[in-house]
Amino acid sequence: MTQSSPVELPYADGDFFAFETLLSNKERDRLHEVREWLDANVRPIAVECWNRAEFPHGLIPQLAELDVMSPVRRQGHSNLLAGLLHAEFTRADASIATFMGVHDGLFTGSLELLASREQQQEWLPDVYALRKIGAFGLTEPLGGSDVAGGTRTTARRDGSSWVLNGAKRWIGNATFCDWVVIYARDLDDNQVKAFLVDTSLAGYSATKIENKISLRTVQNADITLENVVVPEEFKLAHANSFRDTNKVLKATRLSVAWQAVGLMMAAFDVARRYAVERYQFGRPIASFQLVQDHLVTMLGNTVSSMGLMVRLAQLAEEGQARDEQSALAKAFTTARMRESVALGRAVLGGNGIVTDFGMAKVFADAEAIFSYEGTHEINTLVTGRAITGISAIV
Ligand SMILES: Cc1cc2nc3c(=O)[nH]c(=O)nc-3n(C[C@H](O)[C@H](O)[C@H](O)COP(=O)(O)OP(=O)(O)OC[C@H]3O[C@@H](n4cnc5c(N)ncnc54)[C@H](O)[C@@H]3O)c2cc1C
């Protein structure tokens, strides 16, 4: 049993070294404002939505009002604030953070980096205002880690249009989005290009992937494209090879590493409180040295990952962040995250496996974050290639 009234905890959270004080006062106020909004609007519904595997559509107008889209490119905020905001979203709920990671990071990022100025003027206002929801279609049933060289979805030029055929898998938001950026191989030059596909087009269909054990609130889908006709003006003007696709992935890989930080903060929040409130042998389990060791390991993982991400945000600010640094960050932080959520789950004992106690969802959500946007293994090999000059990927 736990004590009946909440225990007053000493001030501490995952940001134990106060990295957020590196923000300007204005940006820090903004971080706190978003944190309060998440506490009021996302936390109360997060577990129920996850249990039911349902997306809270009512949140979309509220997110639009919060005005968090494209914090760096559109709003001119620092990379550090953008990272800390994404961590904060994940701390409140990894599924809503992933919804934003797909709509804002992958989808909007594709338009911001790969569309022409005219295309951006046409599309982005609706996207920023969340009047149009987007998805990012790269992964395929037969092409995951090797999708760069192995994209099987095809694009065939037909007069002033393109005809798309193929299948995509795991596409977040795809059961309800208005638009999806589809990456497809041009049959003429064999290069991967990108197309803004309206999901109401004939030949497009999306089927929800059921029975997930992770990020259950995110609506992932299998997409099929059967002779979907896309006018030329919906081909993203600057998406002409996989090298261009990588410009999007480089940025979003960073935000997934920030997700790992946020999930570790969430695990630490829950485990620390539980350890102080849960009594065994007549005393709080936090009084046992092994439990304190678990909490301190979790905190050390969080702080070291955050320190790495703060430095990477500084490098991004200077335009100096390299692909392999993002890859190392994603690999390192997600490995630390996996250890932390397992320790957190252990601190809760049996209660750690039911979602009512706040840890089971965090524990399960770590699994998707560990694997998406480049698996842990692939990001390790990208880093290994950079430091040895030898590729062990193929
Ligand atoms: C919840 C969720 C949401 C997602 N959202 C999207 C989305 O919105 N849009 C999108 O396009 N994709 C999305 N993805 C797909 C995601 O990016 C892929 O799952 C990921 O890239 C891995 O591909 P895969 O699952 O096919 O695994 P595989 O590539 O089949 O890998 C299986 C295992 O083999 C290992 N492996 C593969 N190749 C090598 C190698 N050369 N050396 C060593 N090990 C190797 C991998 O590391 C992994 O452990 C999502 C995935 C999930 C789970």
The ligand as an ORCA input file, in Angstrom:
! r2SCAN-3c Opt
* xyz 0 1
  C       5.256      3.235    -33.886
  C       5.967      3.445    -35.165
  C       5.736      4.587    -35.909
  C       6.345      4.770    -37.160
  N       6.003      5.862    -37.914
  C       6.477      5.947    -39.194
  C       6.019      6.988    -40.063
  O       5.201      7.838    -39.676
  N       6.488      7.030    -41.332
  C       7.396      6.119    -41.805
  O       7.779      6.224    -42.967
  N       7.853      5.115    -40.988
  C       7.410      5.003    -39.715
  N       7.851      3.993    -38.885
  C       8.783      2.992    -39.415
  C      10.152      2.977    -38.739
  O      10.927      4.059    -39.127
  C      10.777      1.604    -39.039
  O      10.091      0.668    -38.215
  C      12.262      1.555    -38.797
  O      12.943      2.320    -39.749
  C      12.795      0.103    -38.849
  O      12.353     -0.580    -39.986
  P      11.666     -2.003    -39.803
  O      10.664     -1.911    -38.728
  O      11.213     -2.439    -41.141
  O      12.808     -2.962    -39.264
  P      13.895     -3.775    -40.136
  O      14.601     -2.844    -41.052
  O      13.249     -4.971    -40.731
  O      14.906     -4.233    -39.002
  C      14.685     -5.361    -38.156
  C      15.912     -5.543    -37.267
  O      17.069     -5.794    -38.082
  C      18.097     -4.852    -37.777
  N      18.855     -4.521    -38.977
  C      18.378     -4.235    -40.218
  N      19.391     -3.980    -41.046
  C      20.537     -4.118    -40.328
  C      21.941     -3.992    -40.615
  N      22.372     -3.645    -41.811
  N      22.810     -4.213    -39.624
  C      22.391     -4.545    -38.375
  N      21.097     -4.685    -38.037
  C      20.196     -4.464    -39.008
  C      17.332     -3.623    -37.264
  O      18.170     -2.789    -36.483
  C      16.217     -4.286    -36.446
  O      16.725     -4.663    -35.191
  C       7.262      3.806    -37.632
  C       7.527      2.671    -36.844
  C       6.888      2.475    -35.640
  C       7.181      1.213    -34.877
*
